[in-house]
Amino acid sequence: MLSILTTIGMLAILVQMFFDASLRSQLLLSLLSWAVVLVLFFLNKRFNTRHHIDMDASEARARALLANPADDELNRAVD
């Protein structure tokens, strides 16, 4: 119940910001930035499902580099 009341309160503040001319630009820019984040999230999700990245292999490589940074030049030669 508290979550519902909190959500209603936040929406009421956003509506009030829309009707106040001095705050409208801040609201619209905030909504625009939120939309950009959502678009980038879904593009990233789509990219990750199309291009499978073997996390175990990349994690093992990172751990090996952290254990012995001198091997970094050897790893670059292999790539």
C-alpha positions as CSV (number, residue, x, y, z in Angstrom):
1,M,0.0,0.0,0.0
2,L,2.8,2.4,0.8
3,S,4.4,1.7,-2.5
4,I,1.2,2.7,-4.3
5,L,0.9,5.9,-2.3
6,T,4.5,6.7,-3.0
7,T,4.1,6.2,-6.8
8,I,0.9,8.3,-6.8
9,G,2.8,11.1,-4.9
10,M,5.7,11.0,-7.5
11,L,3.3,11.1,-10.4
12,A,1.5,14.0,-8.8
13,I,4.8,15.9,-8.5
14,L,5.6,15.2,-12.2
15,V,2.1,16.5,-13.2
16,Q,2.6,19.6,-11.1
17,M,6.0,20.2,-12.8
18,F,4.3,19.9,-16.2
19,F,1.8,22.6,-15.4
20,D,4.4,25.0,-13.9
21,A,6.0,26.8,-16.9
22,S,9.3,27.4,-15.1
23,L,9.7,23.7,-14.3
24,R,8.4,22.2,-17.6
25,S,11.8,22.3,-19.4
26,Q,13.4,20.4,-16.5
27,L,10.7,17.8,-16.6
28,L,10.9,17.4,-20.4
29,L,14.7,17.1,-20.3
30,S,14.5,14.6,-17.5
31,L,12.0,12.5,-19.5
32,L,14.2,12.8,-22.6
33,S,17.3,11.5,-20.7
34,W,15.2,8.7,-19.2
35,A,14.1,7.7,-22.7
36,V,17.7,7.8,-23.9
37,V,18.7,5.4,-21.1
38,L,15.9,3.0,-21.9
39,V,16.8,3.0,-25.6
40,L,20.4,2.3,-24.8
41,F,19.4,-0.4,-22.4
42,F,17.4,-2.2,-25.0
43,L,20.0,-1.8,-27.7
44,N,22.6,-3.2,-25.4
45,K,20.3,-6.1,-24.5
46,R,19.7,-6.8,-28.2
47,F,23.5,-6.6,-29.0
48,N,24.3,-9.0,-26.2
49,T,21.8,-11.6,-27.4
50,R,23.0,-11.4,-31.0
51,H,26.7,-11.5,-30.1
52,H,27.3,-14.2,-27.5
53,I,30.2,-13.2,-25.3
54,D,31.8,-16.1,-23.4
55,M,32.0,-14.6,-19.9
56,D,33.9,-17.5,-18.5
57,A,36.7,-17.1,-21.1
58,S,36.9,-13.3,-20.7
59,E,36.9,-13.6,-16.9
60,A,39.7,-16.2,-17.0
61,R,41.7,-14.0,-19.2
62,A,41.2,-11.0,-17.0
63,R,42.2,-13.0,-13.9
64,A,45.3,-14.2,-15.7
65,L,46.3,-10.7,-16.6
66,L,45.8,-9.5,-13.0
67,A,47.9,-12.4,-11.8
68,N,50.7,-11.7,-14.2
69,P,50.6,-8.4,-16.0
70,A,53.9,-9.2,-17.8
71,D,51.9,-11.7,-19.9
72,D,49.9,-8.8,-21.4
73,E,52.2,-8.5,-24.3
74,L,52.0,-12.2,-25.0
75,N,48.2,-12.0,-25.0
76,R,48.2,-9.1,-27.4
77,A,50.4,-11.1,-29.8
78,V,47.9,-14.0,-29.6
79,D,44.9,-11.7,-30.4
